[in-house]
């Protein structure tokens, strides 16, 4: 994995919480490279909106205010519910079988380090039949922001059982072709995640 990939994994995994300064000199020493590849890695992460470049110092992991996080979740609810409504009528037997498989796999990963990968895969699988790649790309970017801000809060793991119940209910509605029910379940799921994160964010 290249430097940008390693830093991305570390940020999403909570090693560098929101607002952490990432000095080029220290990172160069850590990776045993010159500052040039570190600079390039940080610029790559800045293009993905994971960090903000700090002139003369390096970069800082993004940190949003509560108001900005609320906006991110509002956009996620709008875009992801739309994707799910579009996906449900297009989902055939193979898409439904894949959703069941990914549900089982992500359930095993829930609450463990790297949980966000399984969670992302689950949601992407439900939305894939919508065939809206640009919309999906926007959702991926918004989800990354939420993962960065959630990664440092181990207390969120206490809600794992509820998230898994939500995933199961969404998958059943998806398989049965109940688009509006699936979208309503998803909206409630995202609203609960928003409320949990904002509560911890304000403490």
N, C-alpha and C positions, 0 to 999 in steps of 0.2 A: 504494500500500500504506500502511495506517495505521501509527501508531507501534508499536502492539503487534505488528503483522505484521512490521515491519522488525526489531524487537528479537528476535522469535521466530526469524526467518531468521538473524540474526547469532549467536544462541546456538547454534542447531543447526549453523551453519556453522563454529563454532569461534572466532569473533571474541572471544567472552567465555567463557573456559574455566570449568569447574566451580569454584565458590567465589568468582568475581569479584564484587566489590561494584559495584552499579549506582546511583550517587548521582542523586537526582532533579535536583539543580541542574545537574550536568554534562550530563545527558541533555537537559534543557530547553534548555541552551545549544547542544548539538549539533543538536537538531531545530528550533531557533529558535521555541520555543513557551514558554508559561508552564509552571509545575510541575504544574498541574492535569491536563492531558492525559497527561503523563508518569506521574503517580500512577495515573491510571485504566488506562493501558497496563500498568503493573507489577502492578496488582491483577488484571487480566485474565490475565496470565502466571502469577500466583500461583495463580489458580483452575485453570489447566492444569497446575499442579505443575512449572513450569519454573524458577520462582524462589521464594525465601522472603522475605517482607517483613521489612525491618529498621526498626523504629520510629525515626522521626526522621532516617533516612538515605536510605532508598530500598529497594533489594532486593538479594539476593545470588543468583547462579545456584546451583542446587542442586548439592550435592557429597555423594555417598554413600560410605560406607566400603566396603571390600572385602566385608565380611559382608553389607551391604545390597545390593550389586551381585549377589552370589551368590543372594540371595533373589529379586531381580528376574528373573534368568535362570531360576531354578527355576520361577517362576510362568509365564514365557514358554514354557518347554518344555512344561509341563502344558497350558496353554491353547491354544497354537498347534498342538501335535500333535493335540489333540482336534478343533480346527477342521478340520485337514487330513483326519483320519479321517472326519469327517462330510461333508466337501466331495466327496471322491473319488467315492463312489457316486452323488452327485447331479449330477456334471458331465456335461453333454452336449457335442455337437460344438462348439457356439458357445463354451462355456466353455473347452474344450481349445484351440480356435484362439486365443482371447484370451490364454491362458497362454503359448502359443508366441510370440505377438506381443510380449507384455510382456517375456518372457525376452530376446528379441533386442534390444529397446529398452533395457532395463536393463543389458544386457551392454555396450552402447556407452557408457553413462554411468559404468560402474564405474571406481573409482579416480580420478575427476575431482571437482572441487568440486561439492557438491550430490548426490553419489552416493547419499545416504541416501533421496532422493525415489524414484529408480528402484528401489532395494532394497525400500522400503516398498510401492511399487505392485506389484512382483512377488509379494511374500508376500500382500498383500491379494487379489490376483487368484486365487491358489491357494485362499484360504480362503473366497472370496465365496459359493461354492455351498453352504456350510454354512448360510447364511442365519441367522446368529447375531449381529445387530448390537450387542447389549450386550457380548457377549464380545469382539467385534472392537474395540469402543471401549476396553475395558480393555487389550487387546493394544497398541493404538496408543499409549496412555499409557505403557506399560512400554517400548515401543520408543523413544519419545522420550527417556526417561531414558538408555537405552543410547547413543543417538546423541550426546547431550550429552557423555557421558563418553568417547566414542570420537573425537569430532571433533578433539581436540587432538593425537592420536597419529598422525602421518604414517607411522610404521612399520607401521601396520595395512595400509597399501596393498600391502605385500609379500605379503599373503595373498589378494590379489584373484583370482589364477588359481584358487586352491583354492575360493573362494566361488562363482565362476562354474561350476566343475565340479559343485559341489553343486547349484546351481540347475538345471543341465541334467539331472542325474540325477533330481532331484525332479520336474521337469516330465515326464520320460519315464514315471516311475512313475505320476504323476497321469493322464497320457493313457491309460495301459494299464489303469487301474483297480486298481492295486496299492496299496491304502490303507495297509496295515501297513508295506510297504517304504518308501512315501513318508514316513510318520510317523517311521520309524527314521532315514531320511536327514536329515530335518529336525532330529530330536533331536541327531544327531551334528554337524550344521551349527551349531546354537545352542551346543552344548557347546564346540566349537572357538572360536567367537566369544567366549564367556565366558572361556575359558582365556587367549586372547590379550590380552583387555582387562585381566583381573586381573593378568597378568604385568607389563604396562606400568604399571598402576595402582600396583603395589607398588615400582616402581623409584624 
